[in-house]
Structure formats: C-alpha cells, structure tokens
Amino acid sequence: GIAVNVPEWKIENCIQCNQCAYVCPHAVIRPFLATEAEAAASGVEWKQGLGETKEYKFRIQISPLDCTGCSNCVDVCPAKEKALVMRPLEEQMPQQKNWDYITKHIGYKQVVDKTKSVKNLQFAQPLFEFSGACAGCGETPYIKAISQLFGDKMMVANATGCTSIYSGSAPSTPYCTNDKGQGPAWANSLFEDNAEFGLGMHLGVEKLRDRIQNTMEQAIANCTKCSDELKGVMQEWIASRGSSAKSAEVSARLVPMMEACGCDYCKDILEMKDWLVKKSQWIIGGDGWGYDIGFGGVDHVLASGQDVNILVVDTEVYSNTGGQSSKSTPVGAVAKFASAGKRIRKKDLGAIAMTYGYVYVAQVSIGASQMQLFNVLKEAEAYPGPSLVIAYAPCINHGIKGGMTRTQTVGKEAVACGYWHLWHYNPQLEEQGKNPFVMDSKEPDWSKFRDFLMKEVRYTSLKSRSRPRPTSCSQPPRRTPNGVTTATSALRRWNTNYIIRYAEGRGIVPRPFLYIRKCFVMKNARSFLKSPPE
C-alpha cells in the first residue's frame, strides 16, 4: 500500500448515502449489493439495504492497498456519527481479502436505475479506477462519474497534462472494462490539437455509422429476405441513431434479428455492429489546455456544432508542469510567471462559449452540489450538439490549509462565498420559451470571501511578496556600480533594449520606453533621450 492511514467502515453508523464512493478520487471505496446467500458465503458483515435496495444486503468495501489516504470520504460523510474513520493501514489489511472476494464473486448488480440519483450511480462499476493522481485530487472524481454513466460506450481524447499523466502512464491505465468487456477507448494528444483530435474521432465514427444507415436503407427498399418487423426496427435505429440510450436499446433488439435473417445486407451491418450504439465522445483536459494553449481548438470544435462533450477540469493553474499561471488563474493568485500575484482577471470561458447560443455550457463543483454535477453530466451528454462542462478542481498547487483532505469542503466553500458559481446554459430551454441560463447556486455570502482566500497559500503568500508599485518619479534616484541612475528597482525591470531600438531608429518609441525616459536615465543613452521624436 501507499497510505499510512486508510478508512474503516463503521457499519452501525452508515446511512447508505454512497457519497463517500462518489467523491473518492481513486475509486477505492464502493458500495456493493448481495443476495442473502451471497452475503452469507462472503464471511463478512452486511446490513439490510434501504429503499430501492431493501431486498438486498448492503456493504461499503474499501481496497486498502489502493487507497491514498486522502480521507475525502471521511470529510463528506453526513452521518451524525461518522461511518468512516481513518485507521492505520496495518489494521485494515484483512479488508483487502474482502475486496478481492466481493469484486470477483459478487460484483456489481444493476438492480436500480443509475441515472436516477447519485446513490444509485455508485452501484455501477467505475471504469476509471486506481489512477496515479495525487491523494485528494480534485479532478478525478469528475472523470470517474462520467465513466460510471457512459463508460461502456465512451471514447476519450485527452489533452496533455495531469489528466493524461494519471490516465496513461505506461504500463498501466486506470481505464478498465466491465464484465462484458466494454469500457472507454482512450487516446492522448497534444495541448494544441486535442480538441480537433477528439472531433476527428467523433467524425470518423459517424462516417462508419453513415455506412450502416445507407446499408439499412438499401435493405428496407430492396431486400426480400428481411422481414417487415426487421425493417421496422431498422427504421427505429435510423430515427434514434443520435441518442446513446435509444440506439443502445434498439441495437439490442436489432442484432439478434439480423443474425437470424442472414441476408447480405444484414451480414454487412453485423460486421460493423460495434458502431451501432452511439458513442459518447468526451474531450478532456485542464485549464492550461482549455483556456490557454488549446483554446483555439476548443473554440473551433464548439463552433462546429458537432455532438461532442468537452470537460475542462479547472485547477486555475498549470498543475502538471509545476504551477505556472494560466488564463484561468484569478487576479491576485500567486503562481509561477505571476510571483507577485496575477494582475489581470480570470478569463470567462463559460461566457465565451455561451455567446454561440447553441452550445450547452455548465460550471460545476462536486463539493458544492453533487446533484447538480450529476444532472449536468446527463444533460450535456444527451444534448444533440456540443457541450462544455467546466469543473472546479482544488489542487495541491493551491496550498490548501489543512491539506488535500479538504478538497470537497473547499469546493463547497468556494461556491458559498461567491468565488465559484454553479450554473448551466441549455439552449433547448429557449425552444420551450424558458430562459436558457439557470443559476444553480444560491446567492453567495460575500462576507466569507476573504476568509476563503486566506485558507490558500496562493493568496496568503501575496501579502509577504507584494511591494508597492511606483506610480511616479518622486522617489529619490540611486546610483548603481555600473553608473546607471534609477528611480526604483521595480522600474529597472523594464527592458532597456527599447532604448537601443530607438537609438538605431527602429520605428515608433514603445510606451514602456517613455516610462523609462521619465523615470531614469542611462549615461550612454542620455543624448538620445533629450529630444525624442513626436
């Protein structure tokens, strides 16, 4: 194992909400359902299920060897007496055998509708598990939830960054398959072209599906062997091919009928049966990609109108490369390339995307509202056009006071104080005569805003680093050893190459040069500074 302490499940305190499994960054804690016979054979303690699962036995099982010890699960547990407590790894090692037995011999039961609630979703197998992400990572719970909803028909184009490192570090990958061998298809591309790469994946699949539709139309018109019933189901598929859920339901009926028919048309379609179900195309990356280097591609893909889904996990900094400032970094935050605090405001990617009017856009935070995230993911995937989901992701680079164990609490506090907002923009609402923009979070309590900032080192460090920036030349000059007279050390940072460029007669004098001329004089350039051109 890699953790010193791991969670222990207190069965008597558990209220079976499954929130612990929803927020776990590494999918190491999961709820399981078992029949009476399965529970008895397992040799471990279970409790009776509640509500829709009352006919089954319920158990929360942890994989101690895969746990990173972040204790996010303990942090979110809403029980009056916590149903999870952190204990030394050595004490919990027997639970590894229980995990191995339950996952192998009992497995995942689809006895409830996973699209109905957060609780129900957690009974579905995560097809993204045990990644190499940091303990308490704020990004991975979003990807895990998507894999539970759509993983059996999911295709992923992943931009370089944290998401690609923990998703594709050889020789392993956190993406996996279910008992039917179905799982996400994943590939990585560069910062600058990942959005276009994902769009190409989608267009390639749809070209294959166009061939299927063309063959079906020929069979309906010309084949005498295909029954009227089979032709009717083909018509259903053509009408529903744009929906993942409906095409899956129709395809399940269509394949056996085509196998029984055996005509040449059906044989051709069966050779491409893997493409009958509409793929859920996701384009995933961080803010360095979505806001910065890959923004042109993101904008191009959104403007295309194609049915793809973009997830930007927003850490507000280039996390994987050491914490450089991005266009998502808020004003005042300290980061590399912004060591004195960023001086310009954060780019509003969501507002930019909304201007198209036909793009589904949302801002989410799993720590603030688990249900809003759940609903947004379903709506974004079902929307017949491009979607953009921007997810707030607390990061180790933020220097969160209290550590990454507070990831979910930080997401909640960010929304409560107005630092982050929950909303979604659904163009389909406008077609119904409603306002397409819906604010999902309550009016914030602005009195908590400063307190929130002071809990993160990226903001508190600004107090010790910042110095007054000179606004005039009233400060007395000083002479340096090389003979340069300056007004302030801050003004010396201006590049004196501007003076050289002017001396060589290169174009118009830049504005920084005029500021330098006003505030300090270089000995060897004094004659050039006396009378600059108009």
Sequence and secondary structure as in RCSB ss.txt:
>XXXX:A:sequence
GIAVNVPEWKIENCIQCNQCAYVCPHAVIRPFLATEAEAAASGVEWKQGLGETKEYKFRIQISPLDCTGCSNCVD
VCPAKEKALVMRPLEEQMPQQKNWDYITKHIGYKQVVDKTKSVKNLQFAQPLFEFSGACAGCGETPYIKAISQLF
GDKMMVANATGCTSIYSGSAPSTPYCTNDKGQGPAWANSLFEDNAEFGLGMHLGVEKLRDRIQNTMEQAIANCTK
CSDELKGVMQEWIASRGSSAKSAEVSARLVPMMEACGCDYCKDILEMKDWLVKKSQWIIGGDGWGYDIGFGGVDH
VLASGQDVNILVVDTEVYSNTGGQSSKSTPVGAVAKFASAGKRIRKKDLGAIAMTYGYVYVAQVSIGASQMQLFN
VLKEAEAYPGPSLVIAYAPCINHGIKGGMTRTQTVGKEAVACGYWHLWHYNPQLEEQGKNPFVMDSKEPDWSKFR
DFLMKEVRYTSLKSRSRPRPTSCSQPPRRTPNGVTTATSALRRWNTNYIIRYAEGRGIVPRPFLYIRKCFVMKNA
RSFLKSPPE
>XXXX:A:secstr
   SEEEEE TTT     HHHHH TT  EEEEEE HHHHHHHTS  EE  GGGTTSEEEEEE TTT     HHHH
H  SSS SEEEEEHHHHTHHHHHHHHIIIII     S TTT HHHHTTS  SB S S  TT SSHHHHHHHHHHH
GGGEEEEEESSHHHHHHS TT  SB   TTS   EEEEE TTTHHHHHHHHHHHHHHHHHHHHHHHHHHHHH SS
S HHHHHHHHHHHHHTT HHHHHHHHHHHHHHHHHH  HHHHHHHTTGGGSS  EEEEEEEHIIIIIITHHHHHH
HHHHT S EEEEEE SSBTTTT B  TTS TT  BBTBTT   S    HHHHHHTTSSSEEEEE TTT HHHHHH
HHHHHHHSSS EEEEEE   GGG BTT GGGHHHHHHHHHHTTSS  EEE HHHHHTTS SEEE S    GGGHH
HHHTTBHHHHHHHHH      SS S  EE TTS EES TTGGGS THHHHHHHTT SS  HHHHHHHHH B GGG
HHHHSS   
